[in-house]
Amino acid sequence: MKSRTQVVVIGGGIAGCSTLYHLTQEGWTDVVLVERDELTSGTTWHSAAQVTNFGMNQTMVGLKSHSIALYKKLRDDPDYPVGYHHGDGGIRLANTEAQMQGYRHFASMARGMGVEFEVIDAAECARRHPLISTTNLLGGLWDGEDGDIDPAQLCQALAFHARRTGAEVYRNTSVTGLTQRSDDTWTVHTEKGDIDCDVVVNAGGYRVNEIGAMMGVHHPVASMEHQYFVTEDMPAIAAAGHRMPLLRCPISDFYARQEKGGLLVGFYEQDCKTWGLDGISPDFSNDLCPDDLDRVMDVLAGAFERMPALAEVGIKRVVNGPITYTIDGAPLVGPIPSKRNAFCIIGLRAGLGEGGGHGWLLAQQIVHGEACYDTWVIDPRRFTGHANVELTAIKAVEDYRNEFRFHFPNEHRPAGRPAKTTPLTPALAAEGAAFTTVNGWERIEYMKPRQDFEPTLQFGFDEAFDLVEAEVRNVAENVGLTEVSGFNRIEITGTDRHAFLDRLVCGTVPRRAGRVGLGYLLNHHGCIKAEATMTNLPASARGPDRVWYGSAAASEFHDMDWLRSNVHPGENVDFRSLTNEQTILVLAGPKAREVLASCSRGDWSAPAFPWLSARETFVGIAPATVLAVSYSGELAYEIHVPNSSLYAAWRALREAGKARGLKLFGARAVDSMRMEKGFLHWKADLTTEYDPYETGLSRFVKSNKGEFIGRTALLERQNAGPRRKLVSLKVASSHSPAHAGASLMRKNRVIGTVTSGAFGHRVRMNLAYAFVLPEFAEVGMTLELDLLGDLVATEVIASSPYDPEFARLRS
């Protein structure tokens, strides 16, 4: 066994085998996989192994398409062929128009990734799958690439090809410990000896947290018992003359695929059960849980109604085994938070179907620093300190129960709520706030007209549309107040703080005390890694000279890791997170200055406190730091308050606002207003797939200032010219906003993809942002948006249709 290698992958299921294989494909062949038993002895061996193109976003569609292409290649490999039923086709059923709307959107989204889905009616569903009944059925989504694969053969083939290029696989080798050295390399301790390596990968399946504990981390992954059975041969299948398409039914929570001459039928019952939360026997390997068909009888009854032939056939065998889930159902693939040179590929509840793509994206991250797609939707750092065992288990149960029910826009499922709150949360709820969540934080979405108000889940404009319009109108005409909980705030101190930031930010870093600046941090490929508001605060009773680094709430772990990983040896820079200690109150509108001045001492006039200024003060009796910045395009102030004083500041502002028409507003109003101003959203419009020039942020780039991370690559990209450009769009639809991922067309050709959409209430336009091919980015260009199955006229417009001179926020 080697004592030194580049990478050690721990775990020999689909996650580990795919990672090992793809590392060799990326050029790293001095790599090792260690497995405590035999390959595929965890969840992989009993997987139903369905392989579909369907995904909730383009990243997931892209990695699934890669899986399919890889599996076809392995199927046809003469040296180690894999059993793969590709192209049987698959149908996701629907019995409501809202579900059909969603399928039309997913078809539009997939088209931008080169994948063609069909939205078909009930009769066509039955024609393609002759075993189903059309009772209570509207139609479905057809994936012609759908199929299933042999799990053991797939993993063995991946390992075989990895070995041929130099990788090594050590079976029956238990990992007993992990030690990180002072140079951030690792020693993997095994029962057969130690292996030193540069990088370690946790691909431990349902034993993920046994491995995590060895490096002092906990991963938000929980296992659920999942049952399926295989039927005896069915005459109707033999009579059909073709393989049965795969079936996924959100109406009755089951799936079915052909298994030889019968069917494999699996269940997502409501009376479901977690597994292994209190520990897993070391002897549980190549093993199953006891059968418990009584638990799935309700689901089985629905399956009989949808497929009557099932009721007439016997059961050959029952499988009940653990599968892993995360808090949002998507896997964790990427860097482990707060650890250097440590990665994970875990929580793959649909591991066989998409594991080829997950290993592909992870290998790219390990070797190149980034993958070809922005991987935030599967990034382990998207969950932070709230992601404990209890929350993970509650959300795993909820997601399991809704396996085939996609999330609608503005749908906020209730399990595990509230995870993070501020002192204002109960007060806001009492006033009628509807809440959304950001990184677990409860945040105002809009103010309800009554406590029982619940908009209809749909892809069109819902019943909250007029409420949001009224909130926006009051902000524009008077003054509005909202709470922005969980905003990421990192205090940076040390004598080298400005030089450090100057090396990370591609533009100007503010240095004058009391000034605020916006900057963009790039990765080594010259693409956008992070967006930050930087505020210079002079020494005071509240702290030393310091910079406040502010960024999106979701970026808490992501940005801290990036900052810490780029400190040079000997550099005098320190970081302290204030994210969970302070909360922002946003005061916005033409009367915002009057409200602030009436409850806070000092001169708040425009000359004394202009746009992009910062000041420590008191709001009422509450200590506060006020920033003159705006995400709404109106005169606005961010008021940063310690949570212990938050309610006091809130009361002072509410009292001062009574005579000035102050009303509360929420996140939907903010989204509407930021779209009207051309302001962008991290991980929607700002991603690692595009550079600042392509994203329309050239004004924030100072390429002549000296070296900064990504500068060389950015100049090369600039010389090569843009691949895409971000544009603002006016959409000719009065019934629905544009949704992220929807395809833009020109003469039946996909030429762009929507990143954000919302109705702009001040300009009375249905707005969207999209990355399009450069030749279609000119203002006035007319395009067609594939919006829920209809081609809708769309026009490229100038950015910031509301107050393009930015006069109102400077007033």
N, C-alpha and C positions, 0 to 999 in steps of 0.2 A: 504494500500500500504506500502511496506517495506520502512524503512528509511535507511537501511544499507545492502549492498550486495557485493559480490565479483566483479561481472561484470554487467554493464548495456549495453545492445545492443540496439541501436537506429534504428528502422526501422523494419517493419513487412512484408517485401517481402521475396523472396527466400533467399537473402543474410542473413538477420537477423534471419530467422527461422532456416536455416541450421547451422549458427554459434551457436545459442542457443542449438540446439539439440546436436551438436558435443561437445560443452563444457561439457554437462552432460555425454556424452560418454567417455570423458577424465577424468571424476571424479569430476568435479566442478558442483555441483548441486545448490549452493546458487547463482543463476544467474537470471537476469531479462531482459525481452524485453519490450520496450515501443514503442507504435505505435500511431501516431497522429490520425489515423482513424481506419478502420478495417484492419485486415491482408489481404495482397495482393492487397490493394487499389491503389498502384502506377502503376508501369509497369507490375508487375507480372501477374495481372489478365487478361491482353489482350495478353500475350505472345503466340507466335506460338508453343512454348514448345517442340521443337525438341531436341532429346537426342542422340548424336552421340559420337563415340569414337575418331573421327578425331581431331588431334591437331598438331601444328607446331613444337612441341618439346616433349620430353619424359615426362616432368612435366605435361604438359597439357593433354597428353594421360593418364597419371596415375590418375590425378584427375577426368577425365571424366569416366575412368573405375570404379573408386570408386563410382561416381554418379550412374552409371548403376547398380552396385551391390546393392547399398543402395535402389534404387528405386524398384528393383525387390523384395527386402526384404519387403519394405513397401507395395507393391502391394499384397503380399501374407499374410500380417498380418491380422489375423481374427478380431482383435479389431478395426482397423481403416484402411481398405483396400483403396488403391489408384488406380484410373484408369490409367493404363500404357500399351500402345501398344508397347511391347518390341519385337524386332526381326523381324520387318517388312523388315528390310534391307534398305540400302540407297546407291545411286550412285552419285558420283561427276563426272561430264562429262568433256571431254577434246576434243579439236579439233586441237591441235598441238602436235608434238612429244615432245617439251620441257615440256608441261604440263604432258604428260605421263611419262617422266623422273622423274618429281617431285613426281608423285604418286608412282612410284617404290621406290623412296627413302623413302617416308613416310611409305610405307609398311614395308621396312626394319627396320626403326626406331621403329614402333609400335610393331614389333615382339619381340624386346627386353623388352617390357613392358607386354608381354603375350597377345598381341592383334593381331589377324590375319585379315589383309585386303587382298582383291584380286584385281589385276589389270586385267581388262577384256576388250575385244574388243567391237566395236560398235554393232556387231550382238548379242553378249551376253547381252549388255546393253538393247537392244530392247526385247530380250527374257524374261529378268527378269522384265522389265517395258513395257508392251505391248502398252502403250499410246504414246510412244515417237517415233519420226522420227530419222533415222540414217543419214539424210542429214548433210554434213559438220561435221561429228562426227568420231573421231578416237577410242574412248573408254572411260573408266572411272575407278574410284576407288570404290570398293564395300566394304561396312561396314555391315556385317551381323547382328550386334547388334543394328543397328539404329532403332529409334522409336520415339514416342511422349508420353507426359504425361499430366495429368490434373493439371494445375497450382494451382488452389485453393485447391484441395484435397491434393496435395503434401505438401503445406505449412501448412495446418491445421493438417496433420498427423505428421509432424515434431514438431509442437508446442504441439500436444497431447502427444507425447512420451517424450518430454522435461519436460512437466508438471508432468508426472507420476513419474519422478525421483526427483522432487522438484523445478524445475524452475517455474517462474511466468511470466505471460504475461499480460501487462496492455494496453488494447485497448483504443482508444479515449482519449489519454493522450499526449498532445503536450509538447515537450521539449522547454523550453523558454530560457535556458542559460546553460553554462558549466563553472565551476570554478575549476581550479587546485590548490590544497593546497600545502603548503610548503613541505610536505612529499611526494609529487607527486601523492597522491590519488586525486580523483575527486568528486565534487558534481554536480549531474545532477539536474537542476532546471526544474520542470514541473508545469503545471497549477494546478496539484493536490497535490503538495508538493515536497520536495527535497529528493533525494536519494544519500547517500554517497556510494562510491564504490572504489575499488582498480583499476579497469580497465574500460575504456569506449571504445565502438566500434561504429564507424560510418558505418551504413548499410543503409544509407538514400536514395538510389536510385537516382532519378533525383533531389532530394532535398539535395544532398550530400553537396553542398557548403553553404547552409543555416546552416547546422550543423557545417561545417568547420569554418564558420565565428565566431561561438560561442567560438571556441578555438583559433581563430586568425590565421588560416591557409587557404590556397586556394588549392583545389585539381584539377589537370588537367583532368577534366571530363566534357564533353559536351553532350547534348542530340540531337538526330536526329529524325525527324518525319519518321515513318516507316509504310508503308501501306501493307495490304494484304486483299484479299477478299475470301469469301467462296462461292463455286458454288452450284447450284442445283444438285440433284442426277444425276449421269452420267450412262447411260446404259452400257458403256464399262467397268466400274468398277464392276458392278454387274455381267457382263459376264465373267470377269477374273477368278472368283472363289477363289480369294485370295486378301488380302489387298495389295494395291499398295506400292511399296518401296518409300522412300523419294527420292526426286530429287533435286540436287543443280547444277545450271548451270552457270558457269563463262562465257559462250559464250554469253548468253542473260540476265545475271544478275537477275535471278529469282530462287525461290525454290517452291516446291510443295509437299504436303503430303496429305494423305487421311483424310477427315473429314466426318465421317459417310458414306453416299453414294456418296459424292462429293469430291471435292478437296479444300484444303486451298492453295492459291497461293500468295506468297509474292514477293516484288520487291525491288531491290536496284538500283534505277534509277540514272542517271547521273545528272539530274536536281533536286538534293535533297535539303533538307532544314533543317537548325538547328532549335532548339526549346529552349526557356526559357533562352537564354543568358542574357537577361536584367531583369530577375526576373520571378517568377512563382506565379500566383494567389494563395492565401491561400485556395481558394475554389476549386482548380483543384484537385479532388480526385475521384477515380473510374470513370475517365473521359477520353475523347478522343479529338483529334484535328479534325477540319472539314475535310471531305473527299475531296480528290483532285486527282481524277483518271486521269485528263488531264496530270498530271505531269509524269505519268507512261506509257503513250500510246506507246512510243518507245519500252520500255521493254516488254510491253504486246504483241506487234507485234512479238517480238522474241519468246515469250512463245507460241504464236499460231503456229509459224513455228515448234517449237520443239514438241508441243503437239497439233496436229490439232483438237482433240476432244474438246479442250477448247473453240474453236470458235463457237461451236454448243450448248453451255449450258448457262443458265442464271446465274446471280449473286444474291445470297441470302442476303449477307450483306458485308459491307466494314468496315474495322478497320484501323484507322490511329492514332497511339499513339507514345509517346516518348520512345526511347531506348537510353541508355547511351554508350558513347565511350570515350576512352582515346587517348593519342597521338599516340600510336602504336597499338591500337585495343585490347590489352590484359588488363585484369582488374588490379586493385590496391588492393592487398590483403596482409596485413601485418602491420608493425609499421608505424605510421604517422611520417614523418621526423620532427626532432627537438622536439618532444613531448615524454614525459615519460608516460608509462602505457596507451597509446592511440593507437588504431588500427583502420583500416578501411577495408571494403570489399565492393568495389564500382567499377563503370565502367564495370559492368557485362553485356555486350551487348548480350551475349548468356546465361543469368542467369539461366534459368530453366534447360538447358541442362547440365550445368557444376557446378551449384551452390552447389550441394551436395558435390562435391570435394573441392570447394573453402572454404566452411565452415569447412570442415574436416581439411584442412591444416592450416587455421587460428586458429582454436581451439588448435591445437598442438603447434603453435607458442606462443599462450597466456599462455598455461599451462606449456609447457616444454621448451620454449625458442627457439626451432627450430622444423621444421616439418620433416617428414620422407624423403621428397625430398628437394633438394635445390630449394628454391622458388624465386630466383632472377628474373625470367622471369615475375613474377607478383608482385614483391616488389615495394611498393609505392616510395621508395627512388631511383629508377632507373631514375627518372626525377628530375632535379634540378631547379635552378633559372630561367631558360629560359621557364619554362612550364606555360606561362600565358594563359589568356582566349582566346586571339586571336590565338595563335599558336594551342591550343587545338582544337578550332573550325575548323581551316583550315585542321588539320590532321584528325579530325573526318570525315569531308566531304570526304577527299581522301580515308580514309579507308572504309567508307560506299560504295563509288563507286566501290571499289575493294574487296567487301566482300568475294567472293569466289575465288579470285585470290591470291594464295599464293606468298610470297616473294621468288624470286630466290636468289641464292648465288650472292653476290656482286651487288644486286639491290638496288639502292638508289632513292627512290621516291621523287619527286621535291617539294611537298607542304611544306611550312614553311621553306624553305631553302633560305638563310643561317640564322640559329638562333643564332649561336655564331661564331665570327670571331676574328682574331688578325690583327694587322697592316700589316701583310705579306699576308693575304688572297688575296687581289686584285693583288699583285705583282706575287704571285704564279699562279693565274688564267691567268694572261697575258703571263706567260711563258709556259702555256699549261698543268697545273696540272689538273688531274681528282681528284675529291674529294669524300671521304667517310665521314661519320659522327660518332663521338663518344661522347655520352652524349650531343648531339646538336652541338658540335664543328666541324667545317670544318677541315678536315685533308687530306693531300696528300695521294691519293691511288696509283697513278703511274703517270708518265709524258706521256702525249699523243703525238703521232707523228704529229698530226694536230688537229685543234680546233673541227672539226666535227667527230672525232673518237668516235664511240660508240660500245663497244663489244656486241655481241649477248647474251641475257639472256638465260642461260642454266646451267645445272649441270655438264657439262664437262668442260675441259680447254677451255677458251675463247680466243679471238684474242689478249688480253693483255699479254698472256703467254710469248711471245718473248720479249716484252718490259720489263717485270719484270726480266726476265733472264739477259738482258743487264744491268739493274740497279744493280742487285746482283753482276754480274761480275765486274763492275766498283768499287763497294765497296770493293770487295776482292782483286782487283789488284791495285787500286789507292786510291781514297777517295770519299766518298759521303756525302751529306748534306740533312737533312730533318728537318721539323718542327713537333714537337709533342705538339699539342695544347691541353689545358684542363687537362693536367696531374695533378692529385690531389696532392697538396702540403700544409701541415699543419705545421706551426711553433709552436713548443712546448717549452715553457720557464718555469722557476721556479726551485727552488732548488731540488725538488723531481722528476724532469723529467726523470732521468735515472732509479730510483727505480720504478717509475710508469711504464715505458716501460718494465722493467725487469719482472714485474708482469703480463704483457699482452703477452709478446713474449715467445715462447717456447724454444728459443735458446739464443745465445749470443747477448747482446746489446752493440754496440761499445761505448766506453767512452772517448777514446783519441781524442783530438781536431784534426780536419782535416781528420777523418777517416769515411768510409762508410761501412755499413753492411746491409745484407738482412735478414729479419726475418719473421716469420709466427705467426699470432695471432690465437688462437684457441677459439672455443666456449666452453661452460661448458660440452659438450659431448665429448670433445677431438678431434673434427674435425676442419677443416680449415675454419676460419672466414675471414681472410684478409692476404694479403701479403704486406710488406712494405719495402722500402729502407729507412734506418735511417742514417742521416748524422749529425755528430757533428761539429758545427761551433762555433769558439771562438768569444768572444766579439770583436766588431769592430765598426767603425762608422756606419755600417749598422744594428747593433742590438746587444743585449746582448748575453751572452752564450746561445746557443739554439740548439735544435735538429730539423732538417727538416725531417718530416715524409712524404714520397712520395709513392703514390699508384696509381692504375688504375684510369683513368679519370672518369669512370662510378661510382666509389666508393665514390665520393665527400661527399654526405650526409650520406651514409652508414657508412663510417669509422669515420666521425666526431661524429655521434651518439654513436658508440661503444666506442670511446675514452672517451667522456664526461660521459657516463653512468657508467664507471668503475673507476672514480676518488673517492677516499675515502674521508670522511669528514676530513677537516683540511689539506689535502694534498696540497702542494704548486706546482700546475701545472696549466698552462694557455695555451690556444690554440688560434691560429689566422690562418685563412685560407688565403693562398696566391694563391689559384688556379686560380682566375680570375685576378690576378695582374701580374703574371709571365708566361712566355712560355719557353719551352725547344727547343733549336736547338741541333740536334744530328749530330756530326761529326764522321764518321766511316771509317776505312780502314787503310792500312799500312802507308799511307802518312798523316794521321790525325795529328800526332804530328808536322810535318813540317808546316802544315797549321796553326795550333794553335800558334806555336812559332813565326811565321812571323807576327802575328797581335796582340799578347799579350805579354807584358813584363814578364820576369822571366825565371827560368830554368824549362823547361818542359820535361827534359830527364827522362828516366825510373827510375834511382836512386832517382831523386829529386821529381818525381811525379808518384809513382807507381800505379798499379791497386788498386782500392778502396780508392783513396785519394780524398780530396776535398780542394778547394782553392777559395778564393775571389780574383777577379782580374778585369781587363778591357779587353774587346775585341774591338780593335779599341778605340773608345771613350765611349763605352757602358759598364756600370757596369755589371759584370757577376759573377756567382758562377759556377765553373767548377767541375764536378764529373768525375772521371776516372772509368766509369762503361760501360758495354756493353750488349746489348740485341741481338746483331748480331753475336757475337763470334769473331769479329775483334777488333783490337785496336780502342777504341772509347771514346768519351767524351760527356757527357751531359752538355750543356751550358745553364744555367738558367739565363734569362734576363728579367728585368722589361719590360712590354709591351711598355712603353713610349720610350724605347731605342732599341726595337727589330729590327727595320729596320736598324738602324745604325750597330748593331752587324752583321746582315745578310750581309750587304754590305761589311763589313770588311772581313768576312770569304770568301765571293765569290771572292773578289779581290785577297786575299791570295791564293785561290785555283786555280786560272787561270792557273798557270804554273805547277800545279800538277795533272791535269786531274780531277778536282772536277766536279761532276755531281749530280743532284738531284735524290733522290729516295723516294719511298713512302711506305705506310703501307703493301701493298702486298709483297714487297721485304723483309720488316721486318719480316712478318709472315713466309716466306720461310726460312729465316736465323735462326730465333729463333727455328724453328722445327728441323733444322740440329744440333742445340746445346743442345737440350733437355730442353730448357727453356719453362716455362709453362705460361698459360694465365688465369687470374682470371675470374672465373665464366664460363670457358670452361673446363679447366683441374683442377682447384682448386675450390672445392665446399664443402659445408657443409655436404655432404654425406660421405666423406672419411677423414681419419686422415693422418698425415704426413708420417707415415710408409707405408700405402697403396699407397700413392701418390709418393713414392720414394724420400722423403725428410728427411730421418732419420738423415742425416748429419747436419740438422738444428735444431735438438732436443737435448737439454741438460737436461735430466730428473733428473739429480742429482744436479742441481744448486739451488734447493729450489722450493718453491711454485710458480706456475703461473696458470693462468686461464686454466682450462681443464686438468691439470696434472693428477689428480686422475683418471679421466675417461680415459685419454690416456694410462696410465699404465694398466688399466683393459683391454682396447682394445688390447694392445700389448700382454698381457698374453693370450688373447683369440685367437690371430692369425688373419691374414688379411682375410676379406671377398672377396676382389678384390685387384688387383695390377695394377698400371699404367705402361704400357709398350710402347716402341717405336716399330713401325712396318714399314716394307718395303712392299709396295703394288705393285703387278704385273699388273699395269694398265697404259697405255700410253694415255688414252683418258679422264680420269676424276680423280680428287682428291677424297679422302675419305671425307665424309661429317659427321658432328657431328650428333650423334644419330644412325648411321648405325650399323647394327648388325654384330658381328663376330660369325662364326659358326664352329663347329667341329662335324662331323658325324650327320648333321641335327639338332644339338642342339645349341641354343644360349649360348655362353660362354663369351660374352663381348660386349662392346659398345664403339664406336669411340667418342672421345671428340674433336679432332682437326685433320685437314688434310691439307697438302700443298705439292707442289713439291719442293724438295730441289735442287736448281740449282747448288750449288757448288759440291754436292756429286752425282748428277744425279740420285736421287732416289725419287720416289713418297712415301711420308712419312705420317704417322699418329700416333696419340697417342690413347690409348684405355685402359679402365679399363676391365680386364679380370679375370676370376676365377684363383686363385693362381696356380693351377696345370698346367695352360697353359701359365705361365709368363716366363718360362725359355728361354734364348737366343737360337735361332735356332728352336724353336717350329714353326710348320707350321699350319696355320689356313686358313679359307676361309672368305672373306669379302663379304657380301651381298651388292654389289655396283650397284645401279640402276637396280636391278633385275637379275644381273649376279653374280655368285659365283667366286670371284677372289682370286687367290693364294696370301697369305700374310704371312710374316715371322717376328717373333719377333727378333729384333736386339738390340744391346747395345745402350744405350742412348748416345747422342752426337756423331753421326757418322762423323761430321766435327770437326777436331782438338780436339780429345778427351782429350788431355793433357792440353787444354786451354792455349797453348803457345802463340797463336797469340794475344789474348786480353791482355796478360801480357807483350808483346814485347815492 
